[in-house]
Amino acid sequence: MPAALTTPEVIALASDHAGANLKSILAGELERLGFQALDLGTDASKPADYPDMAERLADALADGRVQRGVLVCGTGIGISIAANRHRHVRAALCHDVTSARLCREHNDANVLALGERLIGAEVAKECLATFLSTGFAGGRHVPRVAKLG
């Protein structure tokens, strides 16, 4: 009997124009890692406001199209603030592998936020891989995360 085919997990990506190049790189990295990328925009040729792009990703989480996502703007700060206005979003701005691991283990983050102007593509790829491969530790963190929304 042939093995059952599995559908790769879909990960949403969104960025403003300042994060579009890194978002494109990360979309390719998702595919390389065996995930399917859902690109919610924008590209570098179209100015876009980070609150609008965070809203697109929050909507994709809310309607069940995805369980996890990636947001990118120039610094990652504005887009993570905008995303976290939604109670179902736990966006973590990460600058290194340690923060990417801990945001999953301790905070059960469902959105990785990155700043194109602050980290290079290789570090961003490492953060992405760590974010996707790390589970929530549970335990003492469960009541704290429950207070978030």
C-alpha positions as CSV (number, residue, x, y, z in Angstrom):
1,M,0.0,0.0,0.0
2,P,1.5,3.4,-0.9
3,A,2.3,5.9,1.8
4,A,-0.3,8.5,2.5
5,L,0.5,11.9,0.9
6,T,0.7,14.7,3.3
7,T,0.0,18.3,2.4
8,P,2.8,20.7,3.6
9,E,1.8,23.2,6.2
10,V,1.0,26.6,4.8
11,I,2.9,29.5,6.4
12,A,1.6,33.1,5.6
13,L,4.1,35.9,4.9
14,A,3.4,39.6,4.7
15,S,5.6,42.7,4.6
16,D,5.5,46.3,3.9
17,H,7.7,47.6,1.0
18,A,10.7,47.9,3.4
19,G,10.6,44.2,4.1
20,A,9.6,42.9,0.7
21,N,13.0,41.6,-0.4
22,L,13.6,39.6,2.8
23,K,10.0,38.3,2.6
24,S,10.7,37.0,-0.9
25,I,13.9,35.3,0.3
26,L,12.0,33.7,3.2
27,A,9.3,32.4,0.9
28,G,11.9,30.5,-1.0
29,E,13.4,29.2,2.2
30,L,10.0,28.0,3.4
31,E,9.6,26.0,0.1
32,R,13.1,24.6,0.6
33,L,12.2,23.5,4.2
34,G,9.1,21.7,2.9
35,F,6.4,24.3,3.7
36,Q,4.0,26.0,1.4
37,A,4.3,29.8,1.4
38,L,1.1,32.0,1.3
39,D,2.4,35.4,0.2
40,L,0.0,38.1,1.3
41,G,2.1,40.9,-0.2
42,T,3.5,43.3,-0.9
43,D,6.4,43.5,-3.2
44,A,9.2,46.2,-3.3
45,S,7.6,48.1,-6.1
46,K,4.3,48.8,-4.3
47,P,4.4,51.0,-1.2
48,A,2.4,49.4,1.6
49,D,1.7,50.4,5.2
50,Y,2.8,47.8,7.8
51,P,-0.5,48.0,9.8
52,D,-2.3,46.9,6.7
53,M,0.0,44.0,6.1
54,A,-0.2,42.9,9.7
55,E,-4.0,42.9,9.3
56,R,-3.8,40.6,6.3
57,L,-1.8,38.1,8.2
58,A,-4.0,38.4,11.3
59,D,-7.0,37.7,9.0
60,A,-5.3,34.6,7.6
61,L,-4.8,33.3,11.1
62,A,-8.3,34.1,12.2
63,D,-10.0,32.4,9.3
64,G,-7.9,29.3,9.6
65,R,-6.0,29.5,6.3
66,V,-2.8,29.3,8.4
67,Q,-1.7,28.5,11.9
68,R,1.6,30.4,11.7
69,G,3.1,33.4,9.9
70,V,6.0,35.6,9.2
71,L,6.0,39.4,9.1
72,V,8.7,41.7,7.8
73,C,9.2,45.4,7.8
74,G,12.2,47.6,8.0
75,T,12.9,47.0,11.7
76,G,10.2,44.5,12.5
77,I,9.0,46.8,15.3
78,G,6.0,48.5,13.7
79,I,4.6,45.4,12.0
80,S,4.9,43.3,15.3
81,I,3.1,46.1,17.3
82,A,0.3,46.2,14.7
83,A,0.0,42.4,14.6
84,N,-0.2,42.1,18.4
85,R,-3.2,44.3,18.5
86,H,-5.1,41.2,17.6
87,R,-5.8,38.9,20.5
88,H,-5.2,35.7,18.5
89,V,-1.8,36.8,17.3
90,R,1.4,36.3,19.4
91,A,4.0,38.0,17.2
92,A,7.6,38.0,18.4
93,L,10.3,40.3,17.0
94,C,13.4,38.2,16.8
95,H,17.0,39.1,15.9
96,D,18.7,35.8,16.5
97,V,18.2,32.1,16.8
98,T,17.9,32.2,20.6
99,S,15.0,34.7,20.5
100,A,13.3,32.6,17.8
101,R,13.6,29.5,19.9
102,L,12.5,31.1,23.1
103,C,9.5,32.8,21.6
104,R,8.2,29.4,20.6
105,E,9.2,27.5,23.8
106,H,8.1,30.1,26.3
107,N,5.5,32.2,24.5
108,D,3.9,29.9,21.9
109,A,4.4,32.6,19.4
110,N,2.5,32.0,16.2
111,V,4.1,34.8,14.2
112,L,7.8,35.6,13.6
113,A,8.6,39.2,13.0
114,L,11.8,40.3,11.4
115,G,13.5,43.6,10.4
116,E,15.0,43.6,7.0
117,R,17.2,46.6,7.8
118,L,18.5,45.0,11.0
119,I,19.4,41.4,10.2
120,G,20.9,39.7,7.2
121,A,19.2,37.1,5.1
122,E,21.2,34.2,6.6
123,V,20.3,35.1,10.1
124,A,16.7,35.5,9.1
125,K,16.7,32.1,7.5
126,E,18.1,30.6,10.7
127,C,15.5,32.3,12.8
128,L,12.8,31.0,10.4
129,A,14.0,27.4,10.6
130,T,14.3,27.6,14.4
131,F,10.9,29.2,14.8
132,L,9.3,26.5,12.6
133,S,11.1,23.5,14.3
134,T,10.6,24.5,17.9
135,G,7.6,23.5,19.9
136,F,5.9,25.1,22.8
137,A,7.3,23.9,26.1
138,G,4.0,24.1,28.0
139,G,4.3,23.5,31.7
140,R,4.8,26.7,33.7
141,H,4.3,28.8,30.5
142,V,0.7,27.6,29.9
143,P,-1.0,30.0,32.4
144,R,1.1,32.9,31.3
145,V,0.3,32.4,27.6
146,A,-3.4,31.9,28.5
147,K,-3.4,35.5,29.9
148,L,-2.3,36.8,26.5
149,G,-5.6,36.0,24.8
